[in-house]
Amino acid sequence: MAADQALRQAITQPATGTGQNFYISRQQPDLFVQLAVQRLLGTLITLDAALRKLPGVLTDASGPKHLPQLIGQDNAYIGSETIGVNHSRYPSTVTSALFHKGRRGGNCGGAAGEQANARRLFYPMQPVTQPGRAALPLAIFDLDNTLLGGDSDHAWGEFIVAHRIVDPDQYQARNDQFFNDYLAGKLDIQVYLNFCLALLGEHPQSQLDAWHAQFMQEKILPIVLPKAQALIERHRQAGDTLMIITATNRFVTGPIARHLGIDLLLATECERTDGRYTGRTTDIPCFRDGKVTRLERWLLENNRTLEGSYFYSDSHNDLPLLGMVDHPVAVDPDDTLRAHAEAQGWPVVSLR
């Protein structure tokens, strides 16, 4: 028991003046990022559970009187004197990507509750940013029917049909059905991607690039909205970080983003091998909840938060992401999004 007592004292009674170590996440936020990246959070949770088996650890040992006592009600099982836990609105930069399904759980009981609450213990205590560095707000834009006066994915289908690059009758009918499914909120994204990306695997890059250049001239430039370009420029002049996030694949949208002067693009990815497209998708499709997952991962990888961020979209399919940002804006919205935006008091604007 003497060894147990010594270990308990070492854990619960830091040297004088080092109580600030309990706020290590404020001084070293990268620590928690790296733990997440290296997949070591589970090890900490296991260690936490093991420490609880020692008599009195984190529950009955004395500690410096000045240590903060910020424990929340849903973590009450930990004890009355323990490290600070902040349940601020930005745990998402690390935890939502890792523990997505339990992101906003309440008080938990039993073994499952112990694990869920242990996860909370290792959330960063503030948004993950470099010390002393002011975060630049993100201005995030959906592309189709937001910055463009039409749908680039559907327009690509119309282009390849018009130029008989694919069988016109078969392709047009399926392309129209997928588009209607999207508008109705019932699109099977994987089935659709298998359909529309197959063409990329059948032709060399040089031919695809030539078709896309013609597509830009015929289909995209006529639907670029001047008001959308002005909106982008206002955010650029304000110093915001500009990003497009779209369900449409990168082959179609990459040149469009470059034309709009936006370098950051999160899109559905097209698999490439040996310099050629395979006709398959890779990574998480950037659609509905997939947009949230992809954006959260980008935030984690780039040491950024959504503090002060904007998101502009026309579609109810983007409600998960609209609900995450500080400034959601409905742009020429569909009926479902318009009703939700009005109920929430979100701005509703037109760029047409």
C-alpha positions as a LaTeX table, in Angstrom:
\begin{tabular}{lrrr}
\hline
Residue & $x$ (\AA) & $y$ (\AA) & $z$ (\AA) \\
\hline
Met1 & 0.00 & 0.00 & 0.00 \\
Ala2 & 2.97 & 2.34 & 0.49 \\
Ala3 & 3.66 & 2.18 & $-3.24$ \\
Asp4 & 0.04 & 2.96 & $-3.99$ \\
Gln5 & 0.19 & 5.94 & $-1.64$ \\
Ala6 & 3.36 & 7.25 & $-3.26$ \\
Leu7 & 1.86 & 6.95 & $-6.73$ \\
Arg8 & $-1.31$ & 8.69 & $-5.59$ \\
Gln9 & 0.70 & 11.56 & $-4.13$ \\
Ala10 & 2.76 & 11.90 & $-7.32$ \\
Ile11 & $-0.35$ & 12.11 & $-9.46$ \\
Thr12 & $-2.51$ & 14.34 & $-7.31$ \\
Gln13 & 0.00 & 16.68 & $-5.68$ \\
Pro14 & 2.26 & 18.42 & $-8.21$ \\
Ala15 & 5.09 & 20.55 & $-6.97$ \\
Thr16 & 4.30 & 24.00 & $-5.63$ \\
Gly17 & 3.50 & 26.49 & $-8.37$ \\
Thr18 & 2.74 & 23.86 & $-10.99$ \\
Gly19 & $-1.01$ & 23.80 & $-10.64$ \\
Gln20 & $-1.08$ & 25.46 & $-14.04$ \\
Asn21 & $-0.06$ & 22.08 & $-15.48$ \\
Phe22 & $-3.70$ & 21.14 & $-15.18$ \\
Tyr23 & $-4.26$ & 23.64 & $-17.99$ \\
Ile24 & $-1.65$ & 22.07 & $-20.23$ \\
Ser25 & $-4.06$ & 22.10 & $-23.19$ \\
Arg26 & $-3.97$ & 25.90 & $-23.11$ \\
Gln27 & $-0.21$ & 25.94 & $-23.33$ \\
Gln28 & 0.31 & 22.93 & $-25.59$ \\
Pro29 & $-2.82$ & 22.38 & $-27.71$ \\
Asp30 & $-0.76$ & 20.44 & $-30.24$ \\
Leu31 & $-0.33$ & 17.71 & $-27.63$ \\
Phe32 & $-3.98$ & 16.71 & $-27.92$ \\
Val33 & $-3.94$ & 17.03 & $-31.69$ \\
Gln34 & $-0.98$ & 14.70 & $-31.94$ \\
Leu35 & $-2.57$ & 12.25 & $-29.52$ \\
Ala36 & $-5.59$ & 12.16 & $-31.81$ \\
Val37 & $-3.53$ & 11.85 & $-34.98$ \\
Gln38 & $-1.39$ & 9.08 & $-33.52$ \\
Arg39 & $-4.53$ & 7.34 & $-32.16$ \\
Leu40 & $-3.27$ & 7.41 & $-28.58$ \\
Leu41 & $-6.40$ & 8.81 & $-26.96$ \\
Gly42 & $-7.64$ & 5.27 & $-26.35$ \\
Thr43 & $-4.46$ & 4.56 & $-24.41$ \\
Leu44 & $-5.09$ & 7.55 & $-22.18$ \\
Ile45 & $-8.65$ & 6.39 & $-21.57$ \\
Thr46 & $-7.35$ & 2.95 & $-20.60$ \\
Leu47 & $-4.78$ & 4.55 & $-18.29$ \\
Asp48 & $-7.48$ & 6.70 & $-16.75$ \\
Ala49 & $-9.57$ & 3.61 & $-16.01$ \\
Ala50 & $-6.57$ & 1.85 & $-14.46$ \\
Leu51 & $-5.75$ & 4.81 & $-12.21$ \\
Arg52 & $-9.28$ & 4.78 & $-10.86$ \\
Lys53 & $-8.61$ & 1.35 & $-9.33$ \\
Leu54 & $-5.95$ & 2.83 & $-7.04$ \\
Pro55 & $-7.37$ & 3.85 & $-3.64$ \\
Gly56 & $-8.47$ & 7.45 & $-3.65$ \\
Val57 & $-6.84$ & 8.52 & $-6.89$ \\
Leu58 & $-8.59$ & 11.62 & $-8.23$ \\
Thr59 & $-11.26$ & 11.30 & $-5.56$ \\
Asp60 & $-10.01$ & 11.57 & $-1.97$ \\
Ala61 & $-6.44$ & 12.80 & $-2.21$ \\
Ser62 & $-5.70$ & 16.33 & $-1.19$ \\
Gly63 & $-4.30$ & 18.80 & $-3.69$ \\
Pro64 & $-3.34$ & 22.45 & $-4.00$ \\
Lys65 & $-6.21$ & 24.61 & $-2.81$ \\
His66 & $-5.94$ & 27.00 & $-5.73$ \\
Leu67 & $-6.62$ & 24.38 & $-8.42$ \\
Pro68 & $-9.74$ & 25.23 & $-10.44$ \\
Gln69 & $-12.85$ & 23.18 & $-9.87$ \\
Leu70 & $-14.63$ & 23.40 & $-13.20$ \\
Ile71 & $-16.11$ & 19.91 & $-13.19$ \\
Gly72 & $-19.50$ & 19.66 & $-14.89$ \\
Gln73 & $-22.51$ & 17.86 & $-13.50$ \\
Asp74 & $-22.25$ & 15.11 & $-16.09$ \\
Asn75 & $-18.69$ & 14.37 & $-14.94$ \\
Ala76 & $-19.55$ & 14.34 & $-11.25$ \\
Tyr77 & $-18.40$ & 10.75 & $-10.78$ \\
Ile78 & $-14.78$ & 11.88 & $-11.14$ \\
Gly79 & $-14.78$ & 13.68 & $-7.82$ \\
Ser80 & $-14.85$ & 17.17 & $-6.41$ \\
Glu81 & $-11.18$ & 18.01 & $-7.00$ \\
Thr82 & $-9.84$ & 17.20 & $-10.42$ \\
Ile83 & $-8.65$ & 18.76 & $-13.63$ \\
Gly84 & $-10.72$ & 21.39 & $-15.40$ \\
Val85 & $-13.03$ & 20.26 & $-18.18$ \\
Asn86 & $-14.36$ & 22.75 & $-20.68$ \\
His87 & $-17.50$ & 21.79 & $-22.64$ \\
Ser88 & $-17.24$ & 24.79 & $-24.94$ \\
Arg89 & $-18.85$ & 24.79 & $-28.33$ \\
Tyr90 & $-15.64$ & 23.80 & $-30.12$ \\
Pro91 & $-14.74$ & 20.29 & $-29.06$ \\
Ser92 & $-15.42$ & 19.44 & $-32.68$ \\
Thr93 & $-11.91$ & 20.14 & $-33.95$ \\
Val94 & $-10.65$ & 16.93 & $-32.39$ \\
Thr95 & $-13.47$ & 14.99 & $-30.85$ \\
Ser96 & $-16.26$ & 15.15 & $-33.39$ \\
Ala97 & $-14.10$ & 13.46 & $-35.98$ \\
Leu98 & $-13.10$ & 10.72 & $-33.53$ \\
Phe99 & $-16.25$ & 10.21 & $-31.48$ \\
His100 & $-18.82$ & 11.51 & $-33.96$ \\
Lys101 & $-21.83$ & 9.53 & $-32.83$ \\
Gly102 & $-21.46$ & 10.53 & $-29.17$ \\
Arg103 & $-20.62$ & 14.15 & $-29.79$ \\
Arg104 & $-23.32$ & 15.67 & $-27.64$ \\
Gly105 & $-24.24$ & 12.91 & $-25.24$ \\
Gly106 & $-25.55$ & 13.72 & $-21.80$ \\
Asn107 & $-24.93$ & 12.12 & $-18.40$ \\
Cys108 & $-24.00$ & 8.46 & $-18.85$ \\
Gly109 & $-24.08$ & 5.62 & $-16.38$ \\
Gly110 & $-22.36$ & 2.25 & $-16.12$ \\
Ala111 & $-19.26$ & 1.12 & $-18.00$ \\
Ala112 & $-20.35$ & 2.88 & $-21.18$ \\
Gly113 & $-20.80$ & 6.08 & $-19.21$ \\
Glu114 & $-17.35$ & 5.76 & $-17.68$ \\
Gln115 & $-15.83$ & 5.51 & $-21.14$ \\
Ala116 & $-17.91$ & 8.37 & $-22.57$ \\
Asn117 & $-17.01$ & 10.66 & $-19.69$ \\
Ala118 & $-13.36$ & 9.62 & $-19.91$ \\
Arg119 & $-13.43$ & 10.75 & $-23.52$ \\
Arg120 & $-14.61$ & 14.17 & $-22.41$ \\
Leu121 & $-11.63$ & 14.38 & $-20.06$ \\
Phe122 & $-9.24$ & 14.72 & $-22.98$ \\
Tyr123 & $-11.12$ & 17.28 & $-25.05$ \\
Pro124 & $-9.06$ & 20.40 & $-25.73$ \\
Met125 & $-10.07$ & 23.10 & $-23.28$ \\
Gln126 & $-10.26$ & 25.76 & $-25.99$ \\
Pro127 & $-10.36$ & 25.80 & $-29.81$ \\
Val128 & $-7.14$ & 24.35 & $-31.19$ \\
Thr129 & $-5.05$ & 27.27 & $-32.47$ \\
Gln130 & $-1.38$ & 28.11 & $-32.26$ \\
Pro131 & $-0.58$ & 30.12 & $-29.11$ \\
Gly132 & $-0.56$ & 33.83 & $-29.83$ \\
Arg133 & $-2.00$ & 33.40 & $-33.32$ \\
Ala134 & $-5.34$ & 35.00 & $-34.17$ \\
Ala135 & $-7.66$ & 32.60 & $-35.96$ \\
Leu136 & $-8.85$ & 33.77 & $-39.38$ \\
Pro137 & $-12.57$ & 33.19 & $-39.91$ \\
Leu138 & $-13.55$ & 30.77 & $-42.63$ \\
Ala139 & $-15.94$ & 31.81 & $-45.39$ \\
Ile140 & $-17.24$ & 28.50 & $-46.71$ \\
Phe141 & $-19.34$ & 28.25 & $-49.86$ \\
Asp142 & $-21.38$ & 25.48 & $-51.37$ \\
Leu143 & $-20.87$ & 25.54 & $-55.13$ \\
Asp144 & $-23.87$ & 24.29 & $-57.08$ \\
Asn145 & $-26.87$ & 26.63 & $-57.07$ \\
Thr146 & $-25.02$ & 28.84 & $-54.58$ \\
Leu147 & $-22.01$ & 30.36 & $-56.32$ \\
Leu148 & $-23.28$ & 29.00 & $-59.64$ \\
Gly149 & $-26.69$ & 29.55 & $-61.15$ \\
Gly150 & $-27.01$ & 25.82 & $-61.76$ \\
Asp151 & $-25.60$ & 22.40 & $-60.86$ \\
Ser152 & $-22.13$ & 21.70 & $-62.27$ \\
Asp153 & $-22.43$ & 17.94 & $-61.80$ \\
His154 & $-25.69$ & 17.75 & $-63.72$ \\
Ala155 & $-24.31$ & 20.18 & $-66.32$ \\
Trp156 & $-21.33$ & 17.86 & $-66.91$ \\
Gly157 & $-23.77$ & 15.04 & $-67.57$ \\
Glu158 & $-25.65$ & 17.21 & $-70.06$ \\
Phe159 & $-22.37$ & 18.16 & $-71.75$ \\
Ile160 & $-21.18$ & 14.60 & $-72.33$ \\
Val161 & $-24.62$ & 13.64 & $-73.58$ \\
Ala162 & $-24.79$ & 16.59 & $-75.99$ \\
His163 & $-21.40$ & 15.70 & $-77.44$ \\
Arg164 & $-22.27$ & 12.00 & $-77.55$ \\
Ile165 & $-19.31$ & 11.09 & $-75.36$ \\
Val166 & $-21.72$ & 8.63 & $-73.71$ \\
Asp167 & $-24.87$ & 6.94 & $-74.96$ \\
Pro168 & $-27.32$ & 9.84 & $-74.95$ \\
Asp169 & $-30.55$ & 8.05 & $-74.15$ \\
Gln170 & $-29.33$ & 5.80 & $-71.37$ \\
Tyr171 & $-27.10$ & 8.35 & $-69.66$ \\
Gln172 & $-29.52$ & 11.29 & $-69.77$ \\
Ala173 & $-32.35$ & 9.33 & $-68.22$ \\
Arg174 & $-30.21$ & 8.08 & $-65.32$ \\
Asn175 & $-28.53$ & 11.46 & $-64.82$ \\
Asp176 & $-31.92$ & 13.17 & $-64.56$ \\
Gln177 & $-33.14$ & 10.59 & $-62.07$ \\
Phe178 & $-30.10$ & 11.03 & $-59.84$ \\
Phe179 & $-30.55$ & 14.81 & $-59.95$ \\
Asn180 & $-34.20$ & 14.51 & $-58.91$ \\
Asp181 & $-33.18$ & 12.15 & $-56.08$ \\
Tyr182 & $-30.70$ & 14.78 & $-54.88$ \\
Leu183 & $-33.34$ & 17.51 & $-54.89$ \\
Ala184 & $-35.66$ & 15.22 & $-52.93$ \\
Gly185 & $-32.95$ & 14.43 & $-50.36$ \\
Lys186 & $-32.86$ & 10.70 & $-51.13$ \\
Leu187 & $-29.77$ & 10.37 & $-53.34$ \\
Asp188 & $-27.71$ & 7.19 & $-52.83$ \\
Ile189 & $-24.36$ & 8.91 & $-53.19$ \\
Gln190 & $-22.31$ & 5.74 & $-53.69$ \\
Val191 & $-24.52$ & 4.43 & $-56.49$ \\
Tyr192 & $-24.41$ & 7.83 & $-58.15$ \\
Leu193 & $-20.63$ & 8.09 & $-57.92$ \\
Asn194 & $-20.18$ & 4.64 & $-59.45$ \\
Phe195 & $-22.31$ & 5.85 & $-62.35$ \\
Cys196 & $-20.78$ & 9.26 & $-63.02$ \\
Leu197 & $-17.10$ & 8.50 & $-62.39$ \\
Ala198 & $-16.93$ & 5.45 & $-64.65$ \\
Leu199 & $-16.26$ & 7.70 & $-67.65$ \\
Leu200 & $-13.08$ & 9.08 & $-66.05$ \\
Gly201 & $-11.52$ & 5.63 & $-65.99$ \\
Glu202 & $-12.20$ & 5.07 & $-69.69$ \\
His203 & $-10.20$ & 7.96 & $-71.17$ \\
Pro204 & $-6.68$ & 9.44 & $-70.82$ \\
Gln205 & $-6.12$ & 12.60 & $-68.79$ \\
Ser206 & $-5.34$ & 14.69 & $-71.87$ \\
Gln207 & $-8.72$ & 13.91 & $-73.43$ \\
Leu208 & $-10.57$ & 14.58 & $-70.16$ \\
Asp209 & $-8.81$ & 17.93 & $-69.76$ \\
Ala210 & $-9.74$ & 18.96 & $-73.30$ \\
Trp211 & $-13.38$ & 18.07 & $-72.69$ \\
His212 & $-13.39$ & 19.95 & $-69.40$ \\
Ala213 & $-11.98$ & 23.12 & $-70.98$ \\
Gln214 & $-14.80$ & 23.01 & $-73.52$ \\
Phe215 & $-17.30$ & 22.28 & $-70.72$ \\
Met216 & $-16.12$ & 25.36 & $-68.82$ \\
Gln217 & $-16.74$ & 27.58 & $-71.84$ \\
Glu218 & $-20.09$ & 26.12 & $-72.79$ \\
Lys219 & $-21.69$ & 25.26 & $-69.46$ \\
Ile220 & $-19.97$ & 26.92 & $-66.48$ \\
Leu221 & $-18.93$ & 30.44 & $-67.44$ \\
Pro222 & $-22.52$ & 31.34 & $-68.44$ \\
Ile223 & $-23.80$ & 30.41 & $-64.96$ \\
Val224 & $-21.11$ & 32.08 & $-62.81$ \\
Leu225 & $-23.07$ & 34.65 & $-60.80$ \\
Pro226 & $-21.69$ & 38.21 & $-60.59$ \\
Lys227 & $-23.23$ & 38.69 & $-57.14$ \\
Ala228 & $-21.50$ & 35.52 & $-55.99$ \\
Gln229 & $-18.17$ & 36.84 & $-57.26$ \\
Ala230 & $-18.78$ & 40.10 & $-55.40$ \\
Leu231 & $-19.57$ & 38.17 & $-52.20$ \\
Ile232 & $-16.36$ & 36.16 & $-52.54$ \\
Glu233 & $-14.40$ & 39.38 & $-53.01$ \\
Arg234 & $-15.92$ & 40.99 & $-49.89$ \\
His235 & $-14.78$ & 38.04 & $-47.80$ \\
Arg236 & $-11.38$ & 38.13 & $-49.45$ \\
Gln237 & $-10.98$ & 41.83 & $-48.64$ \\
Ala238 & $-12.05$ & 41.12 & $-45.04$ \\
Gly239 & $-9.14$ & 38.69 & $-44.72$ \\
Asp240 & $-11.30$ & 35.59 & $-44.36$ \\
Thr241 & $-10.06$ & 32.19 & $-45.46$ \\
Leu242 & $-12.08$ & 31.16 & $-48.52$ \\
Met243 & $-13.21$ & 27.56 & $-49.04$ \\
Ile244 & $-15.59$ & 25.71 & $-51.35$ \\
Ile245 & $-17.14$ & 22.52 & $-50.01$ \\
Thr246 & $-19.16$ & 20.49 & $-52.49$ \\
Ala247 & $-20.56$ & 17.04 & $-53.11$ \\
Thr248 & $-19.58$ & 17.29 & $-56.78$ \\
Asn249 & $-16.34$ & 15.49 & $-57.63$ \\
Arg250 & $-12.96$ & 17.21 & $-57.83$ \\
Phe251 & $-12.50$ & 16.55 & $-61.54$ \\
Val252 & $-15.53$ & 18.70 & $-62.32$ \\
Thr253 & $-15.09$ & 21.32 & $-59.59$ \\
Gly254 & $-11.31$ & 21.85 & $-59.39$ \\
Pro255 & $-11.11$ & 24.14 & $-62.44$ \\
Ile256 & $-14.29$ & 25.96 & $-61.36$ \\
Ala257 & $-12.80$ & 26.75 & $-57.95$ \\
Arg258 & $-9.63$ & 28.04 & $-59.61$ \\
His259 & $-11.71$ & 30.25 & $-61.92$ \\
Leu260 & $-13.42$ & 31.72 & $-58.84$ \\
Gly261 & $-10.04$ & 32.35 & $-57.20$ \\
Ile262 & $-10.60$ & 29.95 & $-54.30$ \\
Asp263 & $-7.68$ & 27.67 & $-53.49$ \\
Leu264 & $-9.27$ & 25.56 & $-50.74$ \\
Leu265 & $-11.64$ & 22.93 & $-52.13$ \\
Leu266 & $-13.21$ & 20.05 & $-50.25$ \\
Ala267 & $-14.92$ & 17.86 & $-52.85$ \\
Thr268 & $-15.75$ & 14.23 & $-53.48$ \\
Glu269 & $-12.44$ & 12.65 & $-54.46$ \\
Cys270 & $-11.68$ & 10.65 & $-57.60$ \\
Glu271 & $-9.23$ & 7.79 & $-57.27$ \\
Arg272 & $-6.08$ & 7.97 & $-59.42$ \\
Thr273 & $-3.45$ & 5.32 & $-60.11$ \\
Asp274 & $-0.34$ & 5.79 & $-62.26$ \\
Gly275 & $-1.52$ & 9.16 & $-63.49$ \\
Arg276 & $-4.96$ & 7.97 & $-64.58$ \\
Tyr277 & $-8.40$ & 8.00 & $-63.02$ \\
Thr278 & $-9.68$ & 4.57 & $-62.05$ \\
Gly279 & $-13.36$ & 5.44 & $-62.36$ \\
Arg280 & $-13.86$ & 4.96 & $-58.63$ \\
Thr281 & $-14.19$ & 7.34 & $-55.72$ \\
Thr282 & $-11.89$ & 7.45 & $-52.73$ \\
Asp283 & $-12.18$ & 8.92 & $-49.24$ \\
Ile284 & $-15.48$ & 9.94 & $-47.64$ \\
Pro285 & $-17.95$ & 11.41 & $-50.17$ \\
Cys286 & $-18.32$ & 15.12 & $-49.41$ \\
Phe287 & $-22.10$ & 14.89 & $-49.12$ \\
Arg288 & $-24.49$ & 15.71 & $-46.23$ \\
Asp289 & $-22.84$ & 14.40 & $-43.01$ \\
Gly290 & $-19.76$ & 13.60 & $-45.09$ \\
Lys291 & $-19.23$ & 17.34 & $-45.52$ \\
Val292 & $-19.14$ & 17.68 & $-41.75$ \\
Thr293 & $-16.65$ & 14.83 & $-41.37$ \\
Arg294 & $-14.39$ & 16.12 & $-44.12$ \\
Leu295 & $-14.45$ & 19.68 & $-42.77$ \\
Glu296 & $-13.77$ & 18.55 & $-39.19$ \\
Arg297 & $-10.79$ & 16.57 & $-40.40$ \\
Trp298 & $-9.49$ & 19.60 & $-42.31$ \\
Leu299 & $-9.85$ & 21.74 & $-39.18$ \\
Leu300 & $-7.89$ & 19.21 & $-37.16$ \\
Glu301 & $-5.15$ & 18.82 & $-39.74$ \\
Asn302 & $-4.79$ & 22.59 & $-40.19$ \\
Asn303 & $-5.08$ & 23.67 & $-36.56$ \\
Arg304 & $-8.19$ & 25.74 & $-37.21$ \\
Thr305 & $-11.65$ & 26.22 & $-35.68$ \\
Leu306 & $-15.04$ & 27.40 & $-36.93$ \\
Glu307 & $-14.96$ & 30.48 & $-34.72$ \\
Gly308 & $-16.50$ & 33.39 & $-36.61$ \\
Ser309 & $-17.12$ & 31.21 & $-39.67$ \\
Tyr310 & $-19.69$ & 31.63 & $-42.45$ \\
Phe311 & $-21.34$ & 28.96 & $-44.59$ \\
Tyr312 & $-23.47$ & 29.76 & $-47.64$ \\
Ser313 & $-25.71$ & 27.08 & $-49.14$ \\
Asp314 & $-28.91$ & 26.61 & $-51.11$ \\
Ser315 & $-29.77$ & 23.07 & $-50.03$ \\
His316 & $-31.38$ & 21.36 & $-47.07$ \\
Asn317 & $-28.79$ & 18.61 & $-47.62$ \\
Asp318 & $-26.32$ & 21.03 & $-45.99$ \\
Leu319 & $-28.29$ & 21.51 & $-42.78$ \\
Pro320 & $-25.76$ & 19.48 & $-40.71$ \\
Leu321 & $-22.96$ & 21.88 & $-41.65$ \\
Leu322 & $-25.09$ & 25.02 & $-41.54$ \\
Gly323 & $-25.87$ & 24.17 & $-37.94$ \\
Met324 & $-22.17$ & 24.13 & $-37.00$ \\
Val325 & $-21.03$ & 27.59 & $-38.09$ \\
Asp326 & $-21.47$ & 30.95 & $-36.39$ \\
His327 & $-23.00$ & 32.57 & $-39.48$ \\
Pro328 & $-25.18$ & 30.22 & $-41.55$ \\
Val329 & $-26.68$ & 31.87 & $-44.65$ \\
Ala330 & $-29.36$ & 30.37 & $-46.90$ \\
Val331 & $-28.77$ & 31.36 & $-50.54$ \\
Asp332 & $-31.72$ & 31.07 & $-52.93$ \\
Pro333 & $-32.76$ & 28.12 & $-50.76$ \\
Asp334 & $-35.00$ & 25.18 & $-51.50$ \\
Asp335 & $-38.32$ & 25.13 & $-49.66$ \\
Thr336 & $-37.08$ & 22.94 & $-46.81$ \\
Leu337 & $-34.01$ & 25.05 & $-46.13$ \\
Arg338 & $-35.98$ & 28.28 & $-46.42$ \\
Ala339 & $-38.48$ & 27.13 & $-43.80$ \\
His340 & $-35.69$ & 26.03 & $-41.46$ \\
Ala341 & $-33.71$ & 29.24 & $-41.96$ \\
Glu342 & $-36.73$ & 31.42 & $-41.24$ \\
Ala343 & $-37.53$ & 29.39 & $-38.12$ \\
Gln344 & $-33.94$ & 29.77 & $-36.89$ \\
Gly345 & $-33.63$ & 33.43 & $-37.81$ \\
Trp346 & $-30.85$ & 32.79 & $-40.33$ \\
Pro347 & $-30.30$ & 35.29 & $-43.16$ \\
Val348 & $-31.91$ & 34.34 & $-46.48$ \\
Val349 & $-30.29$ & 36.02 & $-49.50$ \\
Ser350 & $-30.32$ & 35.81 & $-53.28$ \\
Leu351 & $-27.27$ & 35.91 & $-55.53$ \\
Arg352 & $-29.32$ & 35.66 & $-58.75$ \\
\hline
\end{tabular}
